[in-house]
Amino acid sequence: PAGVRLSPLPQILVGETSVSLTVAWSPAAAGLFSSRISLPYHVGQVDGVIEVALQGEALQLAYFIEDTLTFRMDPFGIGSVCAGSSYHRRVAVGNGSGHTIVLSRRRVGSGKGEFTAREERKAPAEWIETPPVLEVAHGEIAYLEVVFSPRGAGSYLSEIPFSQRLKLDQSRETERLPDLVLTITAEVVLPLSASTGPVDFGPQPVLETAMRPLEVVNRGGVPLSISPELAERETAFSLPPLVFNLGAGERLDIPLYFRPTDMQDYYDTAVLRFAAIPAGPRQAFGGPWEIGVRLSGRGLDRPLLRLDSIPDITLEEDFPSLYPVTDLTSIFADANHQVSYRISHTFAQNVKLTVEDDGQLKAASRPDYHGTGEVVVQAVNELGHVVADTFRLAITPVNDLPRLTVPLPDLVLREDPAPSVIGWLSEIFIDPDRALDTVVTQYTVYSPTDDDTVRLVKKGDDLVLTVTPDWYGSRSFVVSARDASDTSVVV
């Protein structure tokens, strides 16, 4: 085999003799070695072969006890490797030679992110910090400090080469050795994550606002500043125009709002731009980064609605004309269509109900009318949809007092006057009430002098005065009117 020499050969053995052969092995690479040596021999006319098995393990002069460092997050996302944070590891370096070995990190390209066959990207050299030089003494273990500071997210694979040389006496030349390679693999995530996927508001009534919280989590080890905005600036969606600061490990609910203005589908993307907040003026982290959350929603044709019930209403008779009863816009609503109203009631011609352009329901009634009835209000939109409500309207009576309009004059007559009508009760007294149960129902005529020489009597509506013949003198009479309530008297 290559790298194996057996000497001295050939040998001649005479009689019962023996010889010692030397096997020299010069391994070309580190690793386990297994092979066989065949020694053909001749004795007279007889040929034969002696086989010698060889086994060994070749060590690097300097070697990484762990030549691959892996930075990955666990299945539960705990201890995630996040962009913008730094991660420290120590790598043990052994020395299998009899001399001190000096390791020097070689300069390599920056690694611009090309994908390899394993669909992993090269981590730029500046993301991985190591000491530029490390000495490993004979028979000792040295430790290489590795700091991984990723600035982006993804799967990364990088190979960091270190040159080796033996540190010999100054009088002897330095012997150079093959490079020692440290492999670093990493699965890096962004420090900010949105705990929800796409946000679908679903169908929402037109002109109504819906809110959904978008939970975000800072999974990194440094505080973040977050600036949310909309990618397409669709007016149906909105975000608070704020910059949020989120500490390491903290959670935050960012409110998302949706207010459709028409019956259609809406789409947009909430873009969360974020960057690490440096702990000091000389500390710099990657970023800014951004993540997008898809938003969707649909405007729903809100139907004609009855928002509330019209309460029963009580008014007093003779209330002012076009008296406001209720605001129908607070009872019925339709966000997309014009609404008109139809009114029906049981008051016949005694009450008139109308709806003004501003939706005010107003009432007018015949003078002195009182009573109770049912009112039905129907709201009708342009599509012919009808929503109705019913309430009771009560008009209570008010007792208007009788009034004296034409006072009875004092009379001077000649003796022996003929019976005469001196006035009409309906002209002397009036009662503003026109309802039968509140008008004047009783008139009283009497004289403080209790005799029949002069009589003033009521005949129907007439006041008739009769005087006994040949009588002269004076008499006083009192005329009074009382209404049906029997509470008010006019004299």
C-alpha positions in Angstrom: 0.0 0.0 0.0 1.1 3.6 -0.6 2.7 5.1 2.5 3.9 1.7 3.8 7.5 0.5 3.4 9.0 -2.9 4.5 12.8 -3.2 4.8 15.2 -4.6 4.3 14.1 -6.7 1.4 14.7 -9.1 -0.3 16.0 -11.5 2.4 17.5 -15.0 2.1 16.9 -17.3 5.0 19.1 -20.4 5.2 18.2 -23.2 7.5 16.5 -22.4 10.7 17.2 -18.7 10.8 15.2 -15.6 11.3 15.3 -12.0 10.3 13.6 -8.8 11.6 11.9 -6.6 9.1 10.9 -2.9 9.7 7.5 -1.6 8.7 7.4 2.2 8.1 4.0 3.9 7.8 3.6 7.4 6.6 -0.1 8.3 6.7 -1.3 10.7 4.0 -4.5 11.7 5.8 -6.0 11.5 9.2 -8.4 8.7 10.0 -8.5 4.9 10.6 -6.2 2.8 8.5 -6.5 -0.9 7.6 -4.6 -2.9 5.0 -2.5 -6.0 4.4 1.1 -6.7 3.3 1.8 -9.8 1.1 5.2 -11.4 1.3 5.8 -14.0 -1.5 8.5 -16.6 -0.8 10.2 -19.5 -2.7 11.5 -22.7 -1.2 12.9 -24.9 -4.0 10.1 -25.6 -6.3 7.5 -24.5 -3.7 6.0 -20.9 -3.7 4.0 -19.4 -0.9 2.7 -16.1 0.5 2.8 -14.7 4.0 0.2 -11.9 4.8 0.7 -9.4 7.5 -2.4 -7.3 8.6 -1.9 -3.6 9.3 -4.2 -1.4 11.4 -3.7 2.1 12.7 -5.3 5.5 13.3 -3.7 8.6 12.0 -4.4 11.8 13.9 -4.1 15.4 12.7 -1.2 17.2 14.2 -3.8 19.7 15.4 -7.5 18.7 15.3 -10.9 20.0 16.4 -12.4 17.7 19.0 -15.7 18.9 17.5 -15.1 20.0 14.0 -18.7 21.1 13.2 -20.6 23.7 15.3 -24.4 23.7 14.8 -26.7 26.5 15.8 -30.3 25.6 15.4 -33.5 26.2 17.2 -35.3 23.4 19.0 -38.7 22.1 17.9 -40.5 24.3 20.4 -38.8 27.5 19.3 -37.1 27.9 22.7 -33.6 29.2 22.5 -34.0 30.1 18.9 -31.0 31.4 17.0 -32.2 34.9 16.1 -30.8 37.4 13.7 -29.4 40.4 15.6 -28.1 38.4 18.5 -24.7 37.0 19.3 -24.0 33.4 20.3 -20.7 32.2 22.0 -19.2 28.7 21.7 -15.9 27.2 22.7 -14.2 24.7 20.5 -11.5 22.4 21.9 -8.4 22.0 19.8 -6.0 19.0 20.4 -2.4 18.6 19.4 -1.2 15.1 18.3 2.3 16.2 17.4 5.4 16.6 19.5 5.6 20.3 18.8 3.6 23.5 19.5 1.3 24.2 16.6 0.2 27.7 15.6 -3.3 28.1 14.0 -4.0 31.2 11.9 -7.4 32.0 10.5 -7.3 32.5 6.8 -9.1 35.3 5.1 -12.0 34.1 2.9 -14.6 35.7 0.7 -17.5 37.6 2.2 -20.1 35.1 1.2 -22.8 37.0 -0.6 -25.6 34.5 0.0 -25.3 32.2 -3.0 -27.2 28.9 -2.4 -25.1 25.7 -2.4 -26.3 22.3 -3.5 -27.6 21.7 0.1 -29.8 24.8 -0.2 -27.8 26.5 2.5 -26.2 29.9 2.2 -22.8 31.0 3.1 -22.7 33.0 6.3 -20.6 36.1 5.6 -17.2 36.0 7.2 -17.9 39.0 9.4 -20.7 37.1 11.1 -18.2 34.6 12.6 -15.6 36.0 14.9 -12.6 33.9 16.1 -9.1 34.8 17.4 -6.8 35.4 14.5 -4.0 33.2 16.0 -4.2 30.3 18.4 -1.2 28.3 19.8 -1.7 24.7 20.8 1.1 23.2 22.9 2.2 19.6 22.7 0.0 17.3 24.7 -2.4 20.1 25.7 -5.9 21.2 24.8 -6.5 24.8 23.7 -9.9 26.5 23.2 -11.0 28.5 20.2 -13.6 31.1 21.1 -16.3 31.4 18.4 -18.9 34.2 18.3 -21.7 33.8 15.7 -23.6 37.0 15.1 -26.1 36.4 12.3 -27.6 39.4 10.5 -30.2 37.5 8.4 -32.5 34.6 8.6 -32.2 31.2 6.8 -30.0 28.1 6.7 -26.3 28.8 6.7 -23.2 26.7 6.1 -19.7 28.1 6.4 -16.2 26.6 6.5 -13.6 28.5 8.3 -10.0 27.4 7.3 -7.1 27.7 9.7 -3.5 27.3 8.5 -1.2 25.2 10.6 2.6 25.5 11.2 4.9 23.9 13.6 6.6 26.3 16.0 10.1 24.9 15.9 13.5 26.2 17.1 14.5 29.5 15.5 17.5 27.7 13.8 15.2 25.4 12.0 12.7 26.2 9.2 9.0 26.3 10.1 7.2 23.4 8.6 3.8 24.1 7.0 0.9 21.7 7.3 -2.5 21.2 5.6 -5.3 23.6 6.6 -7.6 22.7 9.5 -11.3 23.5 8.7 -14.0 24.3 11.2 -17.5 23.9 9.8 -20.4 26.0 11.1 -24.0 25.3 10.3 -26.9 27.5 11.5 -30.7 27.7 11.3 -31.4 31.4 11.9 -34.8 33.0 12.3 -35.9 36.6 12.5 -36.1 37.9 16.1 -39.7 39.0 15.6 -42.5 36.6 14.8 -46.2 37.1 14.2 -48.0 34.4 16.2 -50.9 34.4 13.8 -50.9 33.6 10.1 -53.0 35.6 7.5 -55.7 37.7 9.2 -59.1 37.3 7.6 -61.8 39.6 8.9 -64.4 37.7 7.0 -67.6 39.5 6.0 -68.2 42.7 7.9 -71.1 45.1 7.6 -70.4 48.1 5.5 -69.3 51.2 7.5 -68.8 49.2 10.6 -65.3 48.8 12.2 -63.9 45.5 13.2 -60.6 45.0 15.1 -58.3 42.0 15.3 -55.2 41.8 17.4 -51.9 40.8 15.7 -49.7 39.2 18.4 -46.0 39.6 17.8 -43.2 38.1 19.9 -39.6 39.2 20.3 -37.7 35.9 20.3 -34.3 37.5 20.3 -32.1 38.7 23.1 -32.2 42.4 22.3 -35.0 45.0 22.3 -36.7 45.8 19.0 -38.4 48.9 17.5 -41.4 48.0 15.3 -43.0 50.3 12.7 -46.2 48.8 11.2 -47.6 50.1 7.9 -49.8 48.9 5.0 -48.1 47.8 1.8 -51.0 48.8 -0.5 -52.5 51.5 1.7 -56.0 50.1 1.2 -58.3 52.5 3.0 -60.5 49.7 4.4 -57.6 48.6 6.6 -55.8 50.7 9.1 -53.0 50.4 11.7 -52.0 52.7 14.5 -49.4 55.2 13.3 -47.0 54.4 16.1 -43.5 53.0 16.7 -43.5 50.2 19.3 -40.6 49.2 21.4 -40.6 45.5 22.4 -38.1 44.1 24.9 -36.4 40.7 24.6 -38.9 37.9 25.2 -41.9 40.3 25.3 -45.2 40.0 23.5 -47.4 42.7 22.0 -50.8 42.9 20.4 -50.9 45.3 17.5 -54.5 46.3 16.6 -55.6 45.8 13.0 -58.8 47.6 11.9 -61.1 46.9 9.0 -63.9 49.2 7.9 -65.4 48.3 4.5 -67.0 51.1 2.6 -68.5 49.0 -0.1 -69.7 45.5 -0.9 -66.5 44.0 -2.3 -63.4 42.0 -1.3 -60.5 43.7 0.2 -56.8 42.7 0.4 -53.7 44.2 1.8 -50.5 43.3 3.7 -49.5 44.6 7.1 -45.7 45.2 6.9 -43.9 45.1 10.2 -40.5 46.8 9.8 -38.3 46.3 12.8 -34.7 46.7 13.9 -32.7 46.0 17.0 -32.1 48.8 19.4 -28.3 49.0 20.1 -27.3 48.8 23.7 -24.6 51.4 23.1 -23.3 53.7 20.4 -20.7 51.2 19.2 -23.0 48.2 19.1 -24.7 47.5 15.8 -27.0 44.8 14.8 -28.5 43.6 11.6 -31.6 45.0 10.1 -33.9 46.6 9.5 -35.9 43.5 8.7 -39.5 43.2 7.8 -42.2 40.6 7.9 -45.6 40.7 6.2 -49.0 39.5 7.3 -51.7 39.1 4.7 -55.0 40.9 5.4 -58.3 40.1 3.8 -61.9 41.0 4.4 -65.2 41.5 2.6 -67.8 44.2 2.8 -71.2 42.9 3.7 -74.4 44.5 2.6 -75.8 45.5 6.0 -79.6 44.9 5.9 -82.3 47.3 6.9 -82.2 47.1 10.7 -84.4 48.1 13.6 -81.8 49.4 16.1 -84.3 50.0 18.9 -88.0 50.1 19.8 -90.1 53.2 19.8 -91.3 53.8 23.3 -95.0 54.5 24.1 -95.6 58.2 24.1 -98.1 60.4 26.1 -99.0 63.9 25.1 -101.5 66.4 26.5 -104.3 67.6 24.3 -103.8 70.8 22.3 -100.1 70.2 22.1 -98.3 72.4 19.5 -98.7 71.5 15.9 -96.0 69.4 14.3 -94.8 68.4 17.7 -91.7 66.1 17.5 -92.5 62.6 18.7 -89.3 60.6 18.1 -86.3 60.5 15.8 -86.8 57.5 13.5 -83.1 57.5 12.3 -82.2 56.3 15.8 -84.8 53.4 15.4 -84.1 52.3 11.8 -80.9 52.2 9.8 -79.6 51.1 6.4 -76.0 51.9 5.6 -76.4 51.4 1.8 -79.9 52.5 0.8 -82.3 55.4 1.2 -85.1 54.7 3.7 -88.7 56.0 3.5 -91.4 55.6 6.1 -95.1 54.6 6.1 -97.3 55.6 9.0 -100.7 54.1 10.0 -102.7 54.6 13.1 -106.2 54.3 14.7 -106.9 58.0 15.3 -108.9 58.5 12.1 -108.9 62.3 11.3 -108.2 63.4 14.8 -104.4 63.0 14.7 -102.0 63.6 11.8 -98.5 62.0 11.9 -95.8 63.0 9.4 -92.1 62.2 8.9 -89.8 65.1 8.1 -86.8 64.8 5.7 -84.4 64.5 8.7 -86.4 61.5 10.0 -88.3 63.3 12.8 -91.8 61.9 13.4 -94.1 64.8 14.2 -97.7 64.9 15.3 -100.7 67.3 15.1 -104.2 66.8 16.5 -107.6 68.3 16.4 -108.3 70.9 19.1 -109.5 69.4 22.4 -109.0 65.9 21.1 -107.8 63.3 23.5 -107.7 59.5 23.3 -105.3 56.5 22.9 -104.4 54.7 19.8 -101.8 52.4 18.2 -99.3 53.7 15.6 -97.4 51.5 13.2 -94.2 52.8 11.6 -92.8 50.9 8.6 -89.3 51.7 7.3 -88.9 50.7 3.6 -85.5 50.8 1.7 -84.9 51.1 -2.0 -84.9 47.3 -2.4 -88.4 47.0 -0.9 -87.3 45.5 2.4 -89.6 46.5 5.2 -89.0 46.7 9.0 -91.8 47.8 11.3 -92.3 48.9 14.8 -95.5 49.7 16.8 -96.1 52.0 19.7 -99.0 53.5 21.7 -99.8 57.2 21.5 -101.9 58.6 24.3 -103.3 62.1 24.3 -104.6 63.0 27.7 -107.4 65.6 28.2 -106.7 69.0 29.7 -109.5 70.9 31.5 -109.8 74.4 30.1 -111.7 76.6 32.5 -114.8 78.4 31.4 -114.4 82.2 30.8 -116.8 85.2 31.1 -116.7 86.9 27.7 -119.7 89.4 27.8 -120.5 90.6 31.3 -124.2 91.1 32.0 -124.9 94.8 32.0 -126.9 96.6 34.8 -130.5 97.2 33.5 -132.8 100.2 34.1 -136.3 99.5 33.0 -139.6 101.3 33.1 -142.3 99.9 35.3 -144.4 97.0 33.9 -141.9 95.8 31.3 -142.8 92.9 29.2 -140.8 89.7 29.7 -137.6 90.0 27.7 -134.4 88.1 26.9 -131.5 90.0 28.4 -128.7 87.7 27.1 -127.6 84.4 25.8 -125.6 82.1 28.0 -123.4 80.8 25.2 -122.3 84.4 24.5 -121.9 85.4 28.2 -119.8 82.3 29.0 -117.5 80.3 26.7 -115.6 77.1 27.4 -112.5 76.4 25.3 -113.0 72.7 25.8 -114.9 71.2 22.9 -114.9 67.7 24.3 -118.3 66.8 25.8 -116.9 65.7 29.1 -115.1 69.0 29.8 -117.5 71.7 28.6 -119.9 73.7 30.7 -122.8 71.6 31.7 -124.4 73.6 34.5 -125.6 77.2 34.8 -127.0 78.7 38.0 -129.2 81.8 38.3 -130.3 83.1 41.7 -131.1 86.3 43.5 -129.9 87.2 47.0 -133.5 88.5 47.6 -135.7 85.5 47.9 -139.0 86.7 46.3 -140.8 86.4 43.0 -141.4 90.0 42.2 -138.5 89.9 39.7 -137.5 86.7 38.1 -134.5 85.8 36.0 -134.8 82.4 34.6 -132.8 80.2 32.1 -134.8 78.9 29.1 -132.4 77.0 26.9 -129.7 79.4 26.0 -131.8 82.4 26.9 -131.8 84.5 30.1 -135.4 85.7 30.4 -136.4 88.6 32.8 -140.0 88.9 34.1 -141.2 91.6 36.5 -144.4 91.7 38.6 -146.8 94.4 37.3 -146.7 97.7 39.2 -143.5 96.7 40.9 -140.6 99.0 41.0 -137.3 98.9 42.9 -134.0 97.1 42.4 -132.9 93.5 42.5 -129.5 91.8 42.1 -129.0 88.5 40.3 -126.0 86.1 40.2 -125.4 84.0 37.1 -122.7 81.3 37.3 -121.3 78.6 34.9 -119.7 75.3 36.0 -118.0 72.7 33.7 -118.2 69.0 34.0 -115.2 68.6 36.2 -117.2 70.5 38.9 -114.0 72.2 39.9 -114.3 75.6 38.2 -117.1 78.2 38.5 -117.3 81.5 36.7 -119.7 84.1 38.1 
